Structure formats: structure tokens, C-alpha cells
Amino acid sequence: MKDKVVIITGATKGMGFGEAKHFLELGSKVALVYRGDEEKALEVARELAMYKDQSLYIKADITKAVDRQKIVDETLKTFGKIDVLVNNAGVAAKSGFLKENEEDFNKIIDVNLTAPIFLAQLVSKQMIDQGDGGSIINFSSIAGHRGMGGISYDAAKAGIIIATETMANALGEYGIRVNSISPGYHKTEMNRYHWENKTDLHKYMEQAIPLKFISEASQIAGTVEFLASDKSAYITGTDILVDGGYTKIWPGRMFADK
């Protein structure tokens, strides 16, 4: 991944930060996209100061077309090309099906499904012009595989898996691979309350995950690297579950062989 140019959305917090740091350590040039927390972005820039020549910080709202274009334009202006897009940014639903309103639903769909699709479209057109292929990695969730309670979030994450397959079919002839990652329960900013306060949800997940531990947000970066690199050169249109076995292995099995 040395000298590869990587765009990561939601790159100053949680999984996105872990991914950005990982790629910088590999020698990649990284455009770290963040939405609004400038103080957090400055904190990250200080922490990653040793990689300042490889880093570009872009404040952008991915739900706005003009900002998506800004991401592409500023990356090209600074680094001259785009090799990898990681559609990492996302927001969770705040209420269940019976309480969610249409305004909140549309916001969740916009951030988690619409914006990643159209940012991928912009980036893929640039990759086609470059003529060297590329890799697009979309973030779904285990909520895209089984309903977890937030109707908008679940629908968006299921949609991004299908959208990934559609993109892969459309872009394969140009050497552009498109895959998705479905994380399970990791320690992220989004669920900080649960793991810091050891809520019932957190305790349940500790028992229900077959591998019996909850991953740090940074630990997903290795999977992202694999899909971004030539190590996965013959993989496209695939979704990879990174959930400690929770989704595919029935949790009740932990008692079955006792």
C-alpha cells in the first residue's frame, strides 16, 4: 500500500481513525474526511503529526453533492490520483421501528446509503479516467444481515450490501473492485456508552460472540487493508463479516456442546 492514495470518510473517530492510522503506517497517502468536529480533527492531526506529508484533512458533509465533489477535487489537487475509497462514515438510528419518524429515517438513509453510493460513483469515474483500476470498500453492518431494531439503519446497511454487488458488476471491466465489510459489535464512538458503562447489551455481547471478546475499533483495519490491496485482487462484490462469529454462528451453540 505504499504511496497508494486512500480516501476514508469518518476518519477522525472510531473505526475510521484506526483505518487512517493503519494506512499511514503502511506508507499510504490518506485523505481523512470528517464532517464537523474541527477540534477532534486537530487532535488527530497532532497525534498523526509524523505523517503530515502523507495526510490531508478534508471537512465535508458527504450528504451534499458539492462536498462530495470537494473530497475528490482536494484529494486530486494534493495527491494527484485516487486508488482506494473507504466509505466508512455512518450514523445509527436513535429509536426503534414504532418510534422512528420519517425525518430521522431519511437522514439515516442519506448518510448510510445515498451518500456512499454517489461518492463511490464520483470516485469510480476518476478511477476509470486514471485507467489503473482501484478498490472501493463500503461499510455495512451485521444489521444489514439481520434486523437489529433500527429500521432505517438496518435498511440502509442491507441496501449497501446489494449496492456493493451492483457496483462490482458495473465496474469490474475497468479493474475496479468493490466489496463491503459488515462489522459486528466493536468498541466505537457510536456505542461508547454501552462498553464504558458495562450495560446489559455489552454483557450480552461478551457472552454471545463465539470468540468471546469484543474487538477494538482499530482491529478492523486489517480487513480494510486486505480488500484495498492486491492480496484480494480476485475478490469483488463480496461482503465480509467481521463480528467474531456472532451473525453466522447461532449464539445458543455456546451451550450445545457443554
N, C-alpha and C positions, 0 to 999 in steps of 0.2 A: 504493500500500500504506500510505499514511499513516493512522495511527490504527487500522489493522486489527490484530486480536488473533491472534497466531500461537503455537501450541504446537509446540515442537521437542523431540523426545526425543533423548537422547545429545548434548546441546547444548554441552557444555563441552570437547569434544575433536574433532579431525579435521574431517570434513565438517560435522558439526552445529554446531561453533563458527563455521565460516565462514558458514554459513547464518544463524545467530543474529546475528552481527555485521552481515551484509548487510541483514537486515530492520530492525535497529535504525537503521542509517544511512538507510534509506528512510522512517523515521518510524513504523514499526510498533511495537506493544506486544508484547513477546515473553516467553513463559513458557519458561525454559530448564530442561529436565528432565535431571537427572543421577542416576546410581544410587548412588554411594557415596564417590567421591573428593572429600571436602569441601575439602581443601587446593587441589585443582585448581579447584574451583568458586569459592573465594575469590580465587584468582589471576585467573580470568576476570572476576569481579566488579570487581576493581581495574582490569583492563585496559579494561573497558567502563563505568567509573565515570561517564563523561559522559552515559551513557544510563540512569542509575539509576532515573529516574522512569518509564521505559518497560520496565523489566526486572523479572522475577520469577523467582527461583531456587527450584525445587522438587526436593527429594531424594525419589526414588521408585524402586521396583523395578517396572517395567512388567509383570513376570510375575505380580504379585499383584493380585487384583481390588480389594482395599481401597486399594492405592496408585494404581491407575488412576482410581478414584473421587476420590482426593485430588487428582490432577492437574486434573481437571475442576472440582472444588469450589474449589480455591485460585485457579485462573485466573478463575473467575466472581466470586469474592469481591473480587479485586483489580481486574479489568478489566471485569467486567460482561457479557461475551459471549465467544464463540469464533468466529472467521472462518476460520481455517486450522489444520489439523493436519498436521505433518510427522513421519511415522513413520520417523525416521532411525536410531534405536538398533539395533545389531546386534552379534553376536559370530560369529567364524569357527570352523570346525571345526579341531581340532588334529591330526587324523590322517586317513589315507585310509580307503577302504572296508573293507579287510581288517583294520584295527586298531581301528576305531571301535566302542565298546561302546554298549549300549542307554541307559545313564545319560547319557552325553555326547550321544547322539543326541537324547534327549528334551529336554535343556537347550537345545540349539541350535534345535530346532523351537519350543520355548516362547518364546524371546526373539525369534526372527526371523519367526515366523509367527503363533502363537497370540496372543501379547500385542498385536501391532499390530492384528490383526483386532478384538479385543474393546475396545481403546482407541478404534479408529475407530467401533465400534458405539456406545459411550458418547457420543463427541463428536457423531456424526451425529444422535443423538436430541436433543441440546441444540440443534444447528443447526436441526432441524425445528421445535422449540418456538420458536426465535427468528423463524423464518419468512423469513429473508433469504438462504437458500442458504448456500454455503460451498465450500471446497475441501479435499480430503483427498489427501495425497501420500504414497504408500508407497514405501519404498526396497527395490528388488530388487537385482539384480547381473547382470553378464554370466554369472555362474554359474547363473543361472536360465534361461539360453538354451542353454548347452552345459555338459556335465559337466566340472567342473574338478578333481575328485578328492575333495572332502569331501562324502560322501553326504548328511549331514544338512543342511549349509549349502546345497548345490545344490538339494535337495528343497524346503527352506524358501523359497528365493528363487524357484524356479519356482512354488511354491504362491502366493506373494504376488502374482504377476502375474495368475494366474487369480482369486484373491480380489478383486483390484482390479476386474476385469471384472464380477464378481458384485455387488460393492458399487455400482459405477457404474449397473448395471441397476436395482438396488433403490432408489437414492437420486436418480436423475435427475428424477423427478417433483417433488421438493422443491427443485430448483435446486442440489443438492449435486453437485459434480463430483469424481470420484475417478480419479486417474491414478497411475502408478508411474514411477520412474526406475531405470534399470539402469546404475550406474557401472561403468566398467572399472577398469583399474589406475591408481589415483591415489596420491599420496603422503599416506598417512593414518597414524594411530597404529597401526592394525591391521597394516600391513606395513612399519613403520618400519625393522625390521632389514634388510629387503631393499634399500631405497633408500639407507640410511645406509652399508651395507657393500658396495654395488655387487655383490650376489650374481649368480649366473648367471641367476636368474629376472629380476632387474631389467635386466640387459644384454639378455636375450632380448626383453623387452617393449619396450625402447627401439628395437629393430630391427623388431619385429613390428607395432607400431602404425603404421598408414599415415600419420598426421600427424607421426610421428617425434619426438614429445615426450611426456613423462609429466606429466599435469596436477597442479597443486597441489590440495589438498583444497578450498580455498576457491573454486576456479573453477567448481564445480558449482552454486554459489548462484544464478547467473543463470537456470539451468534451473528451479530450485525457484521462484524469483520469477515466472517466466513462467507456470508451472502454478498458482500461487497467485493470480495477478492476473486482471483482466478481459481481458487480452490473449489469454487462452486460453479465453474464455467459451464456445466451442462445441467444446471438447475434453474428452472424458471416456471412461474405460475404456481409455486408451492407455498403453502403456509406451514410454518414450523412452530409447534407448541413448545414454549419454554416455561413450564409450570410445575416441574418436579413430579410429573406424572398425574397430577390432580384430575385433568379432564378425561383422559383415556383409561385410567385405571380406577375402577369402582372403589371409592373410599372404604366401603364395607369389607373389602378384601383384607384389610389390615387385621381383621378379626378371624377371617375364614380359616387360616392355617394355624391358629393358636391352639 
